[in-house]
Amino acid sequence: MRIQEIWRRTRIQFSVGAIAFVCSCSQLYADPNGAVPSAAAQSTNQPPANAPPGGPSETIHVPPEQAAADWLEKAFAGQQMPESVQMLAAIARGSQMGPGEGWFGPGQTRYDWKWLARTTGAEAAAEIAPEQLRGPKEFFDRLDRNRDGRVTASDLDWSDRNPYVQQYYLVSRILRRMNKKGDGRLTRDEVLAFFDRAASGREYATSADLAETLLAGFGSGAGANDGPTAETLVRGLFRGEIGSLNAGPALNAAAPDFSLKTQDGKQTIRLGELGGPKPIVLVFGNFTCGPFRSMYPLVDELCKRYQDRATFLAVYVREAHPTDGWRMESNDAVGVELAQPATYDERVAVAQRCQATLNYSMPLVVDEINDPVGNAYSGMPARLYLIDCEGKVAYKSGRGPFGFKPGELEQALVLLLLDQQLNSAPPIAETTE
């Protein structure tokens, strides 16, 4: 499917969602007190809640946002609710964009534990040993996430409920607190500077010292006002800053083709021309998304590790936290303060700044100012895709920031490479006596 057709459908979905929300709110605010007549009052044609004193009026007071969410969910009762409506309803119910809320969900992969167990003949076993993998030892090492010498279903589980993933999030947040440059690469000097602050002139630091240093300013100062209002989130939703209204291509669907210029303007890269014997990794992100900045170096390491086996391409998309949108004090603290680019040239300038800060090893192309590629792939604010040699989606991460998991991408890539290796291997010749 061409980008233009996908973007046309996105605009239709955008319009439907906007109309639904406006209609629901207009119904709610018909009563200035926000009171919704009860079912009994409606059925007997009784006066509304704001009727003059003396008239019968039985009312149920429901906050307008809550009623809007109820209305949206009722409109899709018994149907699959579009991701954009899920997010809008979650915002109306008070979501602060936490994991598992609204449209935030798990990644989708062709290669899960069941596939691996079936491929290795270990369906009845709870674990896979190195000799069972039938691939390079380095593949086994990347799948053995906790480094205990065996691969289990837990090693391939990247859901937010997994204990390893929860601890991984914690480590990532600690790194962001220590990484004063905000580029996701913790240096020796930053570690020593943190220790010096925690130790306060001593040769050691206690757990209390570490906690007090890590949590200094927590609840005030940088990051204290990062929690958004519902109004900020609604505006960000329909501006495409907190994510695209489009859901992106489904697992195993054809990856939409596109052509974009690199951030230096020296080259135009077309996705369809990158296909061949190697799979393609697409990396969507933007400079004002703090989690993307902290996690991008992990993707860059994957690019270096697998550059001979896969093609990596980064796509720069709409800003998540511009100063004229959902502004983040945690961004201000590291000097990332910029308004949403209004022109393509302005976006290119920010992309170049991002490239210089994060030091991309892969080519970085810049989406057009009306976000055709970002919307086609639902790439805002950050997302990862793995495309096989036939141009089909083999892995699709969850929406960023929570779904942006380079480790999950690496395992999907390793299993795709293993699948290719097994399918290309010549059949074992039969022996005759």
N, C-alpha and C positions, 0 to 999 in steps of 0.2 A: 504494500500500500504506500502511495506516495505521501510525502510530508504535507503537501497542500490539502489533501483529503482528510488526513488525520487532524490537521489544525482546524479545518472547517467543522468537523464534528466536535472538537474541543470548544469552539466558540458557541455552538448550539448548546452543549452541556452547560457552559458558563451562563448563558442566558436563562436556561431553565432553572438552574440553581438560584440565580439572582431573583428571578420572578417569584419563585416559591418562597424565598425568605421575605421579600417585600410584601407579598400577599399575606403571609402569616402575621407579620408585624402589623400591617394595616388593620387586620381583624382584631388583633389584641388591643391596639391603641384606640379602637373605637370607643372604649370605655376609658376615660382619663385616669381612673383609679386602678386600671389593670385588672379589674375583676371580670371573670368569665362567668356568664349565667350558667346555673346548673342545668342538667338535662331536664329536670322536672320543670324548671322555669321556662326553658325553651319549648318544651312540648305543649305547655298550656298557654303559650303566648303571654306570659306574665311580663310586666315591665322590666327593663334592664336594671342592672345593679345601681345605676346612678339616677333612678327614678325619684321623683319628689317624695318627701317623707309622707308616710301614711299609706303608700301603695305597697302591696306584697312584693317582696324581693328576697329570694333565697339565693345567695351567691357563694361561690367558691373562689377564694383569692389565690391565684396562681401567678407567680412571677412571669412577666412577659417572655423572658428568654426560655424559661421552662416550657411554657405553652408553645412557643415556636418549635422547640425540639420535639415535643409531643406531636405537633401537627405534621412535621416533616416525616417522622417515623410512621405515623398513621398513613400518610400518603403512599408509602412503600410497603405497607403491611403485606406479608406473604410473598414479597418479591426481593430480589437481590438489590440491596441499597447501593447506589453508586458511591465510590470512595469520597467524592466531593461532598455528597450529602451527609455521609457518615461524619466527616470532619466538621461540617457546619453544625450538625446536631450536637456534636461533642462540645464545640465552642459555646453553643447556647446553654449547655448544661454546666458550664464553668471550667472546661478543660484548660489546663495550662500547658498543653502540648507535651504530656508525659508519655512514656513508652506504653504501647498497647491502647492508647486512646485514639478515637476517631479512625483515621486511615493508616495509623502506624501499626504495621504487622510484620510478620516474619518474611524472610527472603524465600524465593522459590527456586528450586534446583532440580535438574533432571537426575542428579546423582546423589542419592541419600544412602542411609545405612542399609536399607533393604536391597538397593541396587548393588552395593559393594559386597554384602553377604552372599547374594545370589551369584555374583561374578566370581567370587573366590570359593564358592562351594561351602560356605560357612553358615548357611541358614539356621542350622540347629545349634550353632555355637554362639556364645555370648561375646566372643572376642576373636580377633584375627592376629595371627603371629606374622612376623616379617616374611617367613618363607612361603606363606599362603598368598601374598599379594600379587605375585607374578609380574612384578615391575621393579624398577630401580629402588634401592634402599632409600634414596633421598625422597622418593614419593612416600614411602612408609613413614619416614621421619616427619613429614609435613602433615600427615593424617593423624599421627600419634600426638595429639595436642598437648596432653599433660606429661608427655615424655616418660611413660611408665613401661615402655617396651611392648605395648599391645594396643590395638585399635579396637575401640568399643563404640556402641551407639552414642554414648555420651560425648565422645571425641568429635562427632559430627553434628552434635546438637548445638545450634547457635541461637536458640530461643532465649528470650529475656529471663525465663524462669530457671535456666541452667546455672548452677552454682559457679561454674568456671566463668561463664559470661558475666555474671554479676560482679565477681571479683575483678574481672578484666576491666569493666567499667570503672570500678573504684581506682584501679591503678592509673587508668587514663586520666581521671579527674585529678589525681595527685600530680601527675606529670604536668598537666595544664597549669596547676598552681605554682609549680617550681619553674616552669619554662617561661621566663620573663619576656623573652623575645617573641613568644607566641607563634613559633614556626613548627611546633611538634617535634623538634629535635633537641633533647635535653643534653646540654654540654657538661663537661667536667667542671667548668667554672661555675655553672649554675648550681650544680649539686653541692659544690664546696661553699658557695655563697649561702645556700639554704642551710647547710650544716652550721655555718658560723652564726647565722641568725638564731637557730634553735639552741645551740650550745651556749651562747652568750659568754664567750671567752673561756669556757671549760674545754676539756679534751674529750668530752662525751656529751650525749644528749639522751634524755629519757623519753619514754612514750608520751608523757605529758608535754615535754618540750616540743616534740614533733607535732602533736595535736594542736597545741596553742599557736605554733607557727603556721601550720597548714590552714587553720581555721581563723586566723587573724582577719578581722574585717567581715567575717561571715555574718550576714544579716544587716550589714551596714557598709557603706562605701561601695567599692567596685563590685558589681554583680548584685547589689541589694535590690535594685530597681529593674532587674532584667525580666522579672515576671510580667507578662503582658496583660493588658485589659482585654475584655471581650471585643471591644470596638477595634482595638489594634489588630487583633487576630482576624476579625471579619474583613477588615481592609486588606490585610496581608494575604488572606485566602483568595480574594477576587483580583488582587494584583499579581498573583502568582509568586509571591515572595516566600510564603511558608510551604509552598508546593504547587504543583500543577493540578488543575482540575481534571486533566486527563489521567487515565490509569497506566498508560504506556503499553507496549506490546506484551502479550501473554507468553508464558513459558512455552517453548517449542514453536512459537509463531515466527514469521519472517521479520527480521530486524529492518525497520524503516531506513531507506537509503537517504543520504544527505551529502551536501558539499559545503564546506566552510573553510574560511581562510585561517591560517595560523596567526598567532598573536603578533608576529613581526611582519605580517603581510606578504611574506616572501613566497608562500605556497598555498595552493588550494587543495585540500584533501577531500576526496570522495570516499565514503565508506565502502561502496560497492567495488572499488578498485583495490581495496586492501585485502579482500578475500583471497583464499588460496589454500595452501597446505597448512597454514597456521591459524588457530582460532584468534579472535579479536577480543580485547578487553576495553570497554568504554568506561571512562571515569568522569562523572559529572560533579562539578563543584563550583564554589565561588569564594571570594576572599573574606566576606563578612560572616561566613559560617564558621564559628570557632571550632566546633567538633571536626569539621572538614580539615581545617588547618592542622589540627593536632593529629589527625589520622592519615592525612595524605602521605607523609613520609613512609608509612607502612606499605602503601600501594607503590610508591616509588621503588622501594626495596624489591617488591615483586617484579617490577619492570626490569630491574637489573638482573634478578635471579632467573627470569624466564624469557629474556629478550630473544633468545635463539629459538624458542618454542612457541611464542605467542607475539602478537602485535598489540601494542598498547597505544591508546589515543585518549587524551583528555579533552573534555568539552567544557568551556567556560559558560556559565549560565547566570541568570538574574540574581542580584544580591538578595540575601536572606534577611540581613539586619542593617539596612541603610539608616542614616541618621534621620531621614524623613519617613521612616517606617517603624518597625519594631527595633528600636535602638538598644544596644547592649552596652552596659557600663564595663563589662568584661572586655569588650572590644576597645572601648575608649582607653582602658588601662594599658593596652599594648599599642596604642596609636593607630588602630584601624577605625578611622572615622571618615565616612564618605557617604554622600547622598546617592540615591538610586540613579545610575546613568540614564540620561534622557536621549542620548544618541548612540549610534554604533561606535563612533570614534571615542566617546567617553567610556564605553564599556571596554574597548580595546585597551585604553590607558590603564584601567583598573586591572585587567587581565595581565598586563605586562608587569604591573607592580606585584601581583600575586605570583607570577612566574619567578620574578627576581627574589621574592621572599622565600618561597618554597623550593626553588631550584629544581624545577621539573626535569626529569630524565627523558620523558616521553614528549612527543609533539603536543602542543596545546592549541586547539582551534577555538574560535570565539563565535558563539551563537549570535544570530541577527537580533536586533533590538526588540523585535516582536516575538521572540522566543519560539520559532517553529520547531527546532530540534529538541529544546528543553521540554516543550509540551508533548511532542511526539513520543518521547521516552519517559515522560514524567520525571525528568531529571533534577528538578529543583527541590530542595536546595543542594542535595548531594545524593548520588546513587551510583551503583556499580552494575555493569552488565558483562556477561560472557557470551560471545556469539561463536557458534561452531563453524566449521569449514563450509557448511552448506548455507550459511547465512541465517541460521535459526537461533533463537534465544535458548541457551543451555542453562543459564543462571541469571536471575534477576534479584538484586538485593531488595530488602525492604526500603521504604522511603527514609531518607536521611532526616535528622542526624542518627536516630537510633538504629536504623537498618544498614548504615554504612559500616560494614564489617569486612575489612580486608582479609582477615583469617578465613572467613567463610568463602570469600571469593577464591582464595588460594586453594582450598580443598576442592572446590568445584573445578578449578582449572586442572589440578593434579588428576582428578578422576576422569575428566574429559580426555586428557593426554593418555591416561591409562587405557581408556576405552578405544581411542584411536590406535594405540599400539597393539592391543589384543585383536582388533578387527583387521589390522593390516598384516599381522603375522601369518606366514605361510602355514598351511595345514600340516600336521605331523604325518609324515609318510608311514604307511603301514609296512610292517616287517613280515617277511615270509621265511619260513624255516626250510 
